[in-house]
Amino acid sequence: MEPSVVLIISVAAAVIAITGWGIYISFGPPSKELADPYEDHED
């Protein structure tokens, strides 16, 4: 396989993994622990 194809596949896999992790953190079970700074400091 060409080195450029391996690089493209590796970068695409990393982007997909980071996006999936971000979605999981934002909307999955860990999101219950996230705090909203705007709700904490209402004026």
SVG drawing of the C-alpha trace seen along z (x, -y; Angstrom):
<svg xmlns="http://www.w3.org/2000/svg" viewBox="-29 -40 34 42">
<polyline fill="none" stroke="black" stroke-width="0.4" points="0.0,0.0 1.2,-3.5 2.5,-5.5 0.1,-8.4 -2.9,-6.1 -1.7,-4.8 -1.3,-8.4 -4.8,-9.4 -6.4,-6.4 -4.6,-7.1 -5.6,-10.7 -9.2,-9.9 -9.3,-7.2 -7.9,-9.7 -10.5,-12.3 -13.3,-9.8 -12.1,-8.6 -11.7,-12.1 -15.2,-13.0 -16.7,-9.9 -15.0,-10.5 -16.3,-14.1 -19.8,-13.1 -19.7,-10.4 -18.3,-12.9 -20.9,-15.5 -24.1,-13.3 -23.2,-10.0 -23.1,-9.0 -20.1,-11.3 -22.1,-14.3 -23.9,-14.2 -20.7,-15.3 -20.3,-18.4 -21.1,-21.7 -22.6,-24.7 -20.6,-27.8 -23.5,-30.1 -25.9,-28.3 -23.4,-28.4 -22.9,-32.2 -26.3,-33.8 -26.4,-37.5"/>
</svg>
